[in-house]
Amino acid sequence: MNAREPALVPAARAASRSARLRQMLTSNELEFLMEAHNGLSARIAREAGFKAIWGSGLSISAQFGVRDNNEASWTQVVDNLEFMADASDLPILLDGDTGYGNFNNVRRLVRKLEQRGIAGVCIEDKQFPKTNSFIKGEAQPLADIDEFCGKIKAGKDSQTDEHFSIVARVEALIAGWGMDEALKRAEAYRQAGADAILIHSKLSKPDEILTFAREWAGRGPLVIVPTKYYSTPTDVFRKAGISTVIWANHQIRAAVSAMQAVTRTIYETQTLVDVEDRIATVNEIFRLQDADEYSEAEDRYLSSSSRGAGSAIVLAASRGSGLDAYTHDKPKVMLPVAGKPLLRWLVDAFKKQSVNDITVVGGYKAEAIDTAGIKLVRNERFAQTNELASLACAVGALDNDTVISYGDLVFRSYILRDLVESEADFSVVVDSSPESENSSTRDFAWCSAADERDLFGNRVFLERVANDRAADGTAANGAAPHGRWIGLVNVRGAGRAKLAKKLAQLQTRADFDTLDMPALLNALIADGEKIEVQYVHGHWRGVNDLEDFRRAGDFAQGVYTHAQTPLGAEGQA
């Protein structure tokens, strides 16, 4: 449950919305309904602690931008109520104006409201189409008593939910017809089957309301709307035997006031700096929209192939050796290759595979990294540490299936596509092409089998990665590496927790600051983890020195040309 959402008694939750509203109307305690006019305001009313909502006709029409004169059709109002009911589990009492027509309109309205889970409707004894009671109310004609009683009876006969409530709103005081007429009408409506009476007044003091309540003498639930006599202490209503108070239009009025002030300020100053601290954050809007629930639902209901790999971590803390002439004001990851930075090549490649949650670990000149479409975290000790220290800075990004990548790569799209489609807990890309194509790459890989065509469909696993041939004992026995790991690893499912655990264990070592990604891969293999190999034959470049930088530009230009080739051709060696 959201920390801001008030706790509800389990029994209350078990009762239907209509039953809860009926309980409030008939309660011996003074109850309160808060106005709402859309899904967002309904959710806000719930979070504030209110037990029920008033679906205000004035507010709903205002948020549509039309007058409170039945200019919004009843079907538009009901559609809007559906969003409100979906956004909050609170009972909603609709301000149903005159019932939008005669008895037949009321019958249809009640059925449609019940279908959408609305707990009740309030109808007023004026003629259709109506005008808001506070606009020349004394000149507004009232409905014939018998005709209005017929509407009440029609509504009650039409409901299928025994707890659905019809509240009869008496406008005699508003129209200047006097107290006797108001009491006469209220009694007729009660006898016609109304579940409660709403008595309305336009005076700034509650005198009329209190007189009516005294004369009414508790014959049935009494509802009031103290919009005009707002300064009256609430305890006065309790002592008068009022059942329910409706705060009728205050969310829409608050919203309008705030929108006018903020909009005017932005127009006059031509900047957002003066308003940002006065308005809700974008994240607060996301919270009210329940965005987190959708993310959780994605994890439950979408397959990994539907979601893509989910996340990516790009290790980009280094300046780059031998590239000082180009990186005095930027990190290596921001070097321009064929017209755009290395990082943008990576980000674009990830997004094409629906990998949209991208975390970049910066270090050297991190402030120069373009953060569009990424989250930037910093390895403040980049000058004293190696790759695993940078990875540790972003370990929180392992909440989803994650691609971990060096920041200096350019590759064809099929390489990443095939990698994220792997079902293995761990998978890596190994290039089996001649060394001359990426001469400075030193992450040699020994695998369970070489890259041979007759292995198609068979699984190959990584056995060791070393920075040079001599670092691996098997080299002395004449076993050549099967290729080079290009700097891409995909971690999914149970592999995420295993990698995070192994990284935490390595952090306890005295030499942790010196450890690189091959050290992590080798440690996982030593623990018995299977790391599946995806062989490629070229089709990528890494930028480790000036010669790599030149070749990467030529390669990227080829990727541009390659993008024009027929679909599927790029996977061919």
C-alpha positions in Angstrom: 0.0 0.0 0.0 1.3 3.5 -0.8 2.6 5.3 2.2 0.3 8.2 1.6 -2.8 6.1 1.2 -4.9 5.9 4.4 -5.4 2.5 5.9 -8.9 1.1 5.5 -10.7 -1.3 7.8 -10.8 -4.7 6.0 -14.5 -5.0 6.6 -15.0 -1.7 4.9 -13.0 -2.8 1.9 -15.2 -5.9 1.7 -18.4 -3.9 1.4 -19.4 -2.7 -2.0 -19.0 1.0 -2.9 -22.8 1.5 -2.9 -23.1 -0.1 0.5 -20.3 2.1 1.9 -22.0 5.2 0.6 -25.4 4.1 2.0 -23.7 3.5 5.4 -22.3 7.1 5.3 -25.7 8.6 4.5 -27.4 6.8 7.3 -24.5 7.1 9.8 -25.0 8.7 13.2 -21.7 10.5 12.6 -21.2 13.5 10.4 -19.6 12.2 7.1 -17.8 14.1 4.3 -17.6 13.8 0.6 -14.8 15.4 -1.4 -15.3 16.8 -4.9 -13.4 15.1 -7.8 -13.7 15.6 -11.5 -11.3 13.1 -13.1 -9.2 10.1 -12.3 -6.3 12.1 -10.8 -8.4 14.2 -8.5 -10.3 11.0 -7.4 -7.0 9.5 -6.4 -5.9 12.6 -4.6 -9.2 12.6 -2.6 -8.5 9.0 -1.6 -5.0 9.7 -0.5 -6.1 12.6 1.6 -8.2 10.2 3.6 -11.8 10.9 2.3 -14.2 7.9 2.3 -16.3 9.0 -0.6 -16.3 11.3 -3.6 -18.7 13.9 -4.9 -18.8 13.8 -8.8 -19.4 17.5 -9.1 -21.4 18.6 -12.2 -19.8 22.0 -12.0 -16.2 20.6 -11.8 -16.7 17.9 -14.5 -18.1 20.4 -16.9 -15.4 22.9 -16.1 -12.6 20.4 -16.7 -14.3 19.7 -20.1 -14.1 23.5 -20.6 -17.9 23.9 -21.0 -20.6 25.6 -18.9 -22.6 23.9 -16.1 -25.7 24.0 -18.3 -25.9 20.4 -19.4 -23.5 21.3 -22.3 -21.6 18.1 -21.5 -23.8 15.1 -22.5 -24.7 12.6 -19.8 -22.8 9.9 -21.7 -19.6 12.1 -21.6 -20.1 12.5 -17.9 -20.6 8.8 -17.3 -17.5 8.0 -19.4 -15.5 10.4 -17.2 -16.9 8.8 -14.1 -15.5 5.5 -15.3 -12.0 6.9 -15.1 -12.7 8.2 -11.6 -14.0 4.8 -10.5 -10.9 3.0 -12.0 -8.5 5.4 -10.3 -10.0 5.1 -6.8 -12.0 2.4 -4.9 -14.1 5.1 -3.1 -17.8 5.3 -3.5 -18.9 8.1 -5.9 -22.1 10.1 -5.6 -22.7 11.7 -9.0 -24.1 15.2 -9.2 -26.7 14.1 -11.8 -28.2 17.6 -12.4 -31.9 17.0 -13.2 -31.4 13.5 -14.3 -30.7 14.7 -17.9 -34.3 14.6 -19.0 -37.5 12.9 -17.9 -38.2 9.7 -15.9 -36.9 7.5 -18.8 -33.6 9.3 -18.9 -33.3 8.7 -15.2 -33.9 5.0 -15.6 -31.2 4.7 -18.2 -28.8 6.8 -16.2 -29.2 4.6 -13.1 -28.5 1.5 -15.1 -25.4 2.9 -16.7 -24.1 4.2 -13.4 -24.5 0.8 -11.8 -22.7 -0.8 -14.7 -19.7 1.5 -14.0 -19.6 0.9 -10.2 -21.0 4.3 -9.3 -22.6 4.2 -5.8 -25.4 6.8 -6.2 -26.8 9.8 -8.0 -28.1 13.1 -6.8 -30.9 14.7 -8.9 -32.3 18.2 -8.4 -35.8 19.5 -8.8 -35.2 21.9 -11.6 -36.1 21.8 -15.3 -33.9 20.3 -18.0 -31.5 21.8 -19.2 -30.4 23.3 -15.9 -28.2 26.2 -15.0 -25.8 26.3 -12.0 -27.7 27.2 -8.9 -25.5 30.2 -8.1 -26.2 31.9 -11.5 -29.5 33.8 -11.1 -30.9 31.0 -9.0 -34.0 32.9 -8.1 -35.0 33.1 -11.8 -34.7 29.3 -12.4 -37.9 27.4 -12.7 -38.5 24.4 -10.5 -39.9 21.0 -11.7 -43.4 20.0 -10.8 -43.4 18.0 -7.6 -45.3 15.0 -9.0 -43.1 14.9 -12.1 -39.9 14.9 -9.9 -41.4 12.2 -7.7 -41.9 10.2 -10.8 -38.2 10.5 -11.6 -37.3 9.3 -8.1 -39.6 6.3 -8.4 -38.4 5.4 -11.9 -34.8 5.5 -10.7 -35.5 3.3 -7.6 -37.5 0.8 -9.7 -34.6 0.6 -12.2 -31.7 -0.1 -9.8 -30.6 -3.7 -9.5 -28.2 -2.9 -6.6 -30.2 -2.6 -3.4 -27.6 -0.2 -1.9 -27.6 2.2 -4.9 -28.6 5.6 -3.5 -30.7 8.3 -5.0 -30.4 11.7 -3.3 -33.1 14.3 -4.0 -31.8 17.8 -4.1 -34.3 20.5 -3.1 -33.8 23.9 -4.8 -36.7 25.8 -3.3 -34.5 28.0 -1.1 -32.2 28.8 -4.0 -35.2 29.8 -6.2 -36.7 31.9 -3.4 -39.8 29.8 -2.9 -39.4 29.8 0.9 -39.0 27.3 3.7 -42.5 25.8 3.6 -42.1 24.9 -0.1 -38.7 23.4 0.6 -40.1 21.2 3.4 -43.1 20.2 1.4 -40.9 19.1 -1.5 -38.4 17.3 0.7 -41.2 15.2 2.3 -42.8 14.3 -1.0 -39.4 13.2 -2.3 -38.7 11.1 0.8 -42.1 9.4 0.4 -41.3 8.8 -3.3 -38.3 6.7 -2.2 -35.3 9.1 -2.0 -32.6 7.7 0.2 -31.5 11.2 1.4 -32.4 14.8 0.9 -29.9 17.5 -0.1 -31.0 21.0 0.9 -29.2 23.8 -0.9 -28.8 27.4 0.0 -26.9 30.4 -1.6 -26.7 32.5 1.6 -23.4 33.2 3.2 -24.8 32.2 6.6 -26.3 28.8 7.5 -29.5 30.2 8.9 -31.8 28.6 6.2 -30.1 25.3 6.4 -30.3 25.1 10.2 -33.9 26.1 10.2 -34.7 23.4 7.6 -32.8 20.8 9.6 -34.7 21.7 12.8 -38.1 21.5 11.0 -37.0 18.3 9.1 -36.5 16.7 12.5 -34.5 13.7 11.3 -37.1 12.2 9.0 -34.3 11.0 6.8 -30.6 11.6 6.0 -29.9 15.2 5.3 -27.0 16.4 3.0 -25.7 19.9 2.7 -23.2 21.8 0.5 -21.7 24.7 2.5 -20.0 26.4 -0.5 -21.4 29.8 0.3 -21.6 29.5 4.1 -18.0 28.0 4.3 -17.0 29.9 7.5 -19.6 28.0 9.6 -17.8 25.8 12.2 -18.3 22.2 11.2 -19.5 21.3 14.7 -22.6 23.4 14.0 -23.6 20.9 11.4 -23.1 18.0 13.8 -25.3 19.5 16.4 -28.0 20.2 13.8 -28.2 16.5 12.9 -26.8 16.8 9.4 -25.8 13.5 7.9 -23.3 14.4 5.2 -21.3 17.4 4.1 -20.2 17.8 0.5 -17.0 19.9 -0.2 -18.4 20.5 -3.7 -15.8 22.2 -6.0 -12.6 22.8 -4.2 -10.2 20.6 -6.1 -11.1 22.2 -9.4 -10.9 25.7 -7.9 -7.5 25.0 -6.4 -6.3 23.6 -9.7 -7.5 26.6 -11.7 -5.9 29.0 -9.3 -2.6 27.2 -9.5 -2.7 26.8 -13.3 -3.4 30.5 -13.8 -0.6 31.6 -11.5 2.0 29.2 -13.0 1.0 29.8 -16.6 1.1 33.6 -16.2 4.5 33.4 -14.6 5.9 31.3 -17.4 4.5 33.6 -20.0 5.8 36.7 -18.4 9.3 35.4 -17.5 9.9 33.1 -20.5 11.6 30.6 -18.1 10.7 27.7 -15.8 13.1 28.6 -13.1 10.6 30.6 -11.1 7.9 27.9 -11.1 9.7 24.6 -10.8 9.8 24.7 -7.0 6.1 25.6 -6.8 4.7 22.7 -8.7 4.5 19.0 -8.4 7.5 17.0 -9.7 7.1 14.9 -12.8 7.8 11.9 -10.6 4.9 12.8 -8.4 2.6 12.7 -11.5 4.0 9.3 -12.4 3.3 8.1 -8.8 -0.3 9.3 -8.9 -0.6 7.5 -12.3 0.6 4.3 -10.6 3.5 4.0 -13.1 5.4 1.6 -10.8 2.5 -0.9 -10.9 2.9 -1.0 -14.7 6.6 -1.7 -14.5 5.9 -4.5 -12.1 3.2 -5.9 -14.4 5.7 -5.9 -17.3 8.0 -8.1 -15.3 5.1 -10.5 -14.5 3.4 -10.7 -17.9 5.9 -9.8 -20.7 8.4 -12.3 -21.9 12.0 -11.2 -22.0 11.8 -11.2 -25.8 8.9 -8.8 -25.7 10.7 -6.4 -23.3 14.1 -6.7 -24.9 17.0 -7.1 -22.6 15.6 -4.4 -20.4 18.7 -2.5 -19.3 22.3 -1.8 -20.2 25.4 -0.7 -18.3 28.1 1.1 -20.3 31.5 1.3 -18.8 32.9 4.6 -19.9 35.1 6.0 -17.2 38.4 6.1 -19.1 40.1 8.8 -21.1 41.7 6.2 -23.5 45.4 5.5 -23.8 47.2 7.1 -26.8 44.2 9.4 -27.5 45.3 12.4 -25.5 45.2 14.7 -28.4 41.5 14.0 -28.8 40.4 13.6 -25.2 41.7 16.7 -23.5 38.2 18.0 -23.0 36.1 14.8 -23.3 36.2 11.1 -22.3 36.8 8.5 -25.0 33.1 7.6 -25.1 32.4 11.1 -26.6 34.9 10.8 -29.4 33.1 11.5 -32.8 33.0 8.5 -35.1 31.5 9.0 -38.5 29.7 12.1 -37.4 28.4 11.1 -33.9 29.9 10.2 -30.6 30.8 6.6 -29.7 28.2 6.7 -26.9 25.5 7.7 -29.3 26.3 4.7 -31.5 25.8 2.5 -28.5 22.6 4.2 -27.3 21.1 4.0 -30.7 22.0 0.3 -31.0 20.5 -0.5 -27.6 17.2 1.4 -28.3 16.8 -0.4 -31.6 16.6 -3.6 -29.5 14.2 -2.1 -26.9 17.0 -1.8 -24.4 15.8 1.6 -23.1 17.1 1.8 -19.5 20.8 2.7 -20.1 23.2 3.5 -17.3 26.6 5.0 -18.2 29.4 4.9 -15.7 31.5 8.0 -16.3 34.8 9.0 -14.7 37.2 11.2 -16.7 35.5 14.4 -17.9 32.1 12.8 -17.0 30.5 16.3 -17.1 31.1 16.2 -20.9 29.0 13.1 -21.4 25.8 13.7 -23.3 23.1 12.4 -20.9 20.2 12.3 -23.4 18.5 9.0 -23.1 20.8 7.7 -20.4 21.4 7.7 -16.6 24.8 8.8 -15.7 26.6 7.5 -12.6 30.2 8.4 -11.7 33.2 6.4 -10.6 34.9 9.2 -8.7 38.0 7.0 -8.3 38.4 6.3 -12.0 42.1 7.3 -12.0 42.9 4.6 -9.4 40.5 1.8 -10.3 39.7 -0.6 -13.2 36.5 -1.8 -14.8 35.0 -3.8 -11.9 35.0 -0.7 -9.7 33.1 1.1 -12.4 30.6 -1.8 -12.7 30.1 -1.7 -8.9 28.9 1.9 -9.2 26.0 0.7 -11.4 25.2 -2.6 -9.8 21.7 -1.3 -8.9 20.9 -1.3 -12.6 20.8 -5.1 -12.5 17.1 -5.1 -11.5 16.3 -6.1 -15.1 18.0 -8.4 -17.7 21.1 -6.3 -18.5 23.7 -6.0 -21.2 27.1 -4.9 -19.9 29.2 -3.2 -22.5 32.5 -1.4 -22.9 32.0 2.2 -23.9 34.2 2.1 -27.0 32.3 -0.3 -29.3 30.7 0.0 -32.7 29.0 -3.0 -34.1 26.3 -4.2 -36.5 22.9 -4.5 -35.0 22.5 -8.3 -35.4 25.2 -8.8 -32.8 23.2 -7.1 -30.0 19.9 -8.6 -31.3 21.2 -12.1 -31.1 22.8 -11.5 -27.7 19.7 -10.2 -26.0 17.6 -13.0 -27.4 19.8 -15.6 -25.7 18.0 -17.5 -22.9 21.2 -18.2 -21.0 21.9 -16.7 -17.6 25.2 -15.4 -19.0 26.2 -15.0 -22.6 29.1 -13.2 -24.3 30.1 -12.3 -27.8 33.4 -13.7 -29.1 35.0 -12.7 -32.4 36.8 -15.6 -34.2 38.1 -13.4 -37.1 41.8 -12.7 -37.7 43.5 -10.4 -35.2 44.3 -7.8 -37.8 40.8 -6.5 -37.8 41.0 -5.4 -34.1 44.7 -5.6 -33.4 44.7 -3.8 -30.1 42.0 -5.9 -28.5 43.7 -8.2 -25.9 40.8 -10.1 -24.3 41.6 -13.5 -25.7 38.9 -16.1 -25.2 39.2 -19.9 -24.8 35.9 -21.7 -25.4 34.5 -25.2 -25.2 34.6 -25.5 -29.1 36.0 -23.4 -32.0 33.8 -21.4 -34.3 33.0 -24.0 -36.9 30.0 -24.2 -39.3 29.1 -27.8 -38.2 28.5 -26.5 -34.7 25.4 -24.7 -35.8 22.7 -25.3 -33.2 25.2 -26.6 -30.6 26.0 -24.6 -27.5 29.5 -23.3 -26.9 30.7 -22.1 -23.5 33.4 -19.7 -22.4 36.3 -21.4 -20.5 38.6 -18.5 -19.8 39.4 -14.9 -20.8 42.9 -13.5 -20.6 44.5 -10.1 -21.5 47.2 -11.8 -23.5 48.1 -15.4 -24.6 50.9 -15.8 -22.1 48.6 -15.0 -19.2 46.8 -18.3 -19.8 48.6 -21.5 -18.9 47.1 -23.5 -21.8 49.0 -21.2 -24.2 52.2 -22.9 -23.1 50.7 -26.2 -24.1 50.0 -24.9 -27.6 46.3 -24.3 -27.2 45.5 -21.1 -29.1 42.6 -19.0 -28.1 39.3 -19.4 -30.1 38.9 -15.7 -30.5 38.5 -12.5 -28.5 35.8 -11.3 -26.2 34.6 -8.0 -27.7 33.3 -6.4 -24.5 29.6 -7.4 -24.5 28.0 -9.7 -21.9 24.3 -10.3 -21.4 23.1 -11.2 -17.9 19.5 -12.4 -17.4 17.2 -14.2 -15.0 19.0 -15.8 -12.1 22.3 -14.6 -13.5 21.7 -11.1 -12.3 21.8 -12.1 -8.6 24.8 -14.4 -9.2 26.8 -11.7 -10.9 26.0 -9.2 -8.1 27.0 -11.7 -5.4 30.3 -12.5 -7.2 31.0 -8.8 -7.6 30.4 -8.2 -3.9 32.8 -11.1 -3.1 35.5 -9.7 -5.3 35.2 -6.3 -3.7 36.6 -7.8 -0.5 39.9 -8.6 -2.2 42.8 -6.3 -1.6 43.5 -6.1 -5.3 39.9 -5.3 -6.3 40.8 -1.8 -7.7 42.9 -3.5 -10.3 40.4 -6.1 -11.5 38.8 -5.9 -14.9 35.8 -7.6 -16.6 37.7 -10.7 -17.6 38.5 -11.3 -13.9 34.7 -11.3 -13.2 34.0 -13.7 -16.1 36.7 -16.0 -14.9 35.5 -15.9 -11.3 32.0 -16.9 -12.5 33.4 -19.8 -14.6 35.4 -20.9 -11.6 32.2 -21.1 -9.6 30.7 -23.5 -12.2 28.6 -20.9 -14.1 27.9 -21.6 -17.7 28.6 -18.6 -19.9 27.3 -19.2 -23.4 29.3 -18.0 -26.4 27.9 -16.2 -29.4 30.5 -16.3 -32.1 30.8 -13.5 -34.7 33.3 -13.0 -37.5 34.1 -9.4 -37.5 31.4 -6.8 -37.9 32.5 -4.7 -34.9 35.3 -2.3 -33.9 36.7 -1.3 -30.5 38.6 2.0 -30.0 41.7 1.5 -27.9 44.3 3.7 -29.8 44.6 6.1 -32.7 44.7 3.3 -35.3 41.5 1.8 -33.8 39.9 5.3 -33.9 40.6 5.6 -37.6 39.4 2.1 -38.4 36.2 2.7 -36.4 35.4 5.7 -38.6 35.8 3.6 -41.7 33.8 0.8 -40.2 30.9 3.1 -39.1 30.7 4.6 -42.6 30.3 1.0 -43.8 27.5 0.5 -41.3 25.7 3.5 -42.9 26.0 1.8 -46.3 25.2 -1.6 -44.8 21.9 -0.2 -43.4 20.7 0.0 -47.0 21.2 -3.7 -47.6 18.3 -6.2 -47.7 16.9 -7.4 -44.4 18.9 -10.3 -43.0 22.0 -9.7 -45.1 23.9 -8.2 -42.2 24.2 -11.6 -40.4 26.3 -13.1 -43.2 30.0 -13.3 -42.7 
